[in-house]
Amino acid sequence: MTISGTIAIAGAYEHPSRFSPDKTEFQIMAECAKGALDEAGLTIGDVDGLFGASMTMGMMGIVDLAEYLNLKPTYLDGTNIGGSSFVAHVSHAAAAISAGMCEIALILYGSTASSNAVAIGTGGRGGTNPSESFVTPYGMTTVGSYALYANRHMATYGTTSEQLAEIAVAMRYHASLNPHAKMRQPITVDDVLSSRVISTPLHLLDCCIISDGGGAVVVTSLERARDLATEPVVLLGSGEAATHQEIGSPDLLTIAAKQSGERAFAMAGVTHDDIDLAMIYDSFTITVLATLENLGFCKPGEGGDFVTDGRIQLGGSLPINPDGGGLSSNHPGMRGIFLVIEAVKQLRGEGGARQVDGAELACVHGTGGTIGDKHSGATLILGVGQ
Amino acid sequence: MSEIEHPLPHASWETRGYWEGAGRGEIVLQRCPDCDLVQHKPRGVCATCLGSHLEHFVASGRGTVYTYTITNQNQAKGFADACPYVMAYVELDEGPRLLTNIVGCDPDAVEIGMAVVADFATQERDDGELFAVPRFTPA
């Protein structure tokens, strides 16, 4: 039994604001829910599956969200595996819908990280529990974890800061075409290299921005989606993975995307050459390079060459993050839902000035946590014209 | 720039062997006699076979830098005034990798593959107890 080709995304909405000091997380989620349900021709009363995560929703958080929305869902899923959570929610929703546990699944995210001045990248990491006590004493930061990965990649393969900077430049170019993006002024490789170093080898402009924001995605059966107001975007493949640095000296450079990507491509029965665009979690420039290699778009060590010469920019052979990504458009702490939303918009041909010509097949990959330490990965293959 | 003030580690019964070893100036690891796995972080079961006959042993304290980063910005207490400092994974001669700091040298002198040896920072806790955090210095 496979869910491939039987489940569709019928609604997708990204909150247009990047700074919302007058709103709460749940309020942002509710506004996004309305946006996604409206475009599908559904109402909140149709929702029977509720999925959601945020940086502050704790135990019972998904029940708190159901209360806020006055919902009595038949299926609840508050899975929180970091920024990739919402990508995983799509396949969890698909499984639940296939099993008849719910029919209209609503996935929600909201955050006021920017207006709350949360130091996501450079606040200290780790807590006081006994397991985290092997991390906390050493000054781990989110940037630092990715920097550990980047230095190892550079030493192993000769990857350069100039190559990483190409990723930031491409994302900023895409953001310049997105009226809602937070940072729209084009930048050059030199701008990235001359920005201050946060944690070697990563510069300020190798790091994602911090914004407020949120999004919503509506998932249902393809059969039901055909009766709704939007063109169905069909789930063709999915995969999940968790990776860590604990036992047996694993290769740091092999990240969760390898396992989740292999499963997603195998389920979809498509090849990398078939993919028209990729939505890749870009918390940092190195995240994109690591993910491309581990998903198999290029061989290990070839990521540096792969991202140069405009290949990942609009008009290139594999445009990545046409919305401008987390590096330039929107990163309120957990970006995964925007990967799904932009893929849906692109596959429907609603990308406007940043539309990828003839986009019919998209690869979406979310990373949660930090690739220099424990992290999750979730991959989707989405398509239209099925 | 000042020295890192390492936040206090908290031990459970699973991890206290490690922290007590640090207090004696030793890196203490776990070995599973059933499957020979050497593991870190310490836990109550073997991470390969889930056996519960784990033994503690004193490691050499020697290893090499697997990767590192010079951190210029960390707002957390104990680190904000210590930037730039070096955070690293050290691969011990016995196999496991530890997250740690490299101290006792110019941050720019650190490189991947460099031989290092454990060096313990003993600090006094608010209640007067002493605790030790393993870091590494060039061998």
Interface residues (C-beta under 8 A of the other chain):
Chain A: A119 T122 G123 G124 G126 T128 N129 P130 S131 S133 F134 V135 T136 P137 Y138 G139 M140 T141 V143 G144 A147 L148 Y149 A150 N151 R152 A155 R196 V197 I198 S199 T200 P201 L202 Q245 E246 I247 G248 S249 L252 G372 D373
Chain B: I4 H6 P7 L8 P9 H10 A11 S12 E14 T15 W19 L37 Q39 H40 K41 A47 T48 Y66 T67 Y68 T69 I70 T71 N72 Q73 N74 Q75 A76 K77 G78 F79 A82 Y85 M87 A88 Y89 E91 G95 P96 R97 L98 L99 T100 N101 I112 G113 V133
